[in-house]
Amino acid sequence: MRTIEDLKINETAKVKKLHGDTAVKKHIMDMGITKGADVTLVKVAPLGDPMELRVRGYELSIRAAEAKKIEIE
């Protein structure tokens, strides 16, 4: 299973599936990361957490633990 955590800087992928309990999935979906959305990794903090993503025309930061729950194609 490939996740957002596996992306390289400026690489884009399509969200395939969200994993985790209902509250975690809802939180991720509320940020605009839904099945079929294109996600680009913009940059990663020096210690690997958080990660900045571009989704639906805006940038947002997520923790590595959340990135592990987002499966990509």
N, C-alpha and C positions, 0 to 999 in steps of 0.2 A: 504494500500500500504506500503510495507516494503522497506526502502531505506538503503544505505550504512551507514547512520547515526545510524541505529539500530543494526549494527554489534557489537559484543564483540571482544576484543583483540584476535588475532590469529584465528578468525572465517573467513571462506571462503564462498563466495556466487557467484552465476552466475548472470551477468547483464542481466536483462529482458528487460528494456526499458529506454530510456533517455527522460527526460521532459525538457521543457523550449523553449525559442525562438531559431531560427536557429543558431545565433552566439554562444550561450551558448553550444548547442549540438555539434557544430563543434569544439569548444575549448576542450570539454571533449573527443571527439573522437580523436582529434589530440594527446592527452596524451596517447592513447592506450586503453581507456575504451570504448569498443564497445559491442553491443549486443552479448551475448554468452561468453564473457570473464570472467574468474575466477578472483575475487578480494578478497584479504585478508587484513583485518585491522591489521596493524603492531603496531601502537601506536597512541595516541591522546595527544595533548598538554594539559597542566594542566587546561586551561580554555575551552577546548573542540574545539579549532580552532587554527591551522589546524589539519588535520588528515593525517597520513602517511599510504599509501596503497602499497601493492605489486601486481603488474599487469604485466603479460607477462615477468616475471623474473627480473623486476627492481622495485625500490621503488620510489614513487612520493608523494608529499603532495598536498592536495586539501583543500579548505575552506569548512566549514560546509554548507554554502549556496549552493555550488556545489554538495556536498554529498546528499543533500535533493532532487536533481533533477535526481538521479541515482536509478532507481527502480531495486530491486534484487529479485531472487526466493528463 
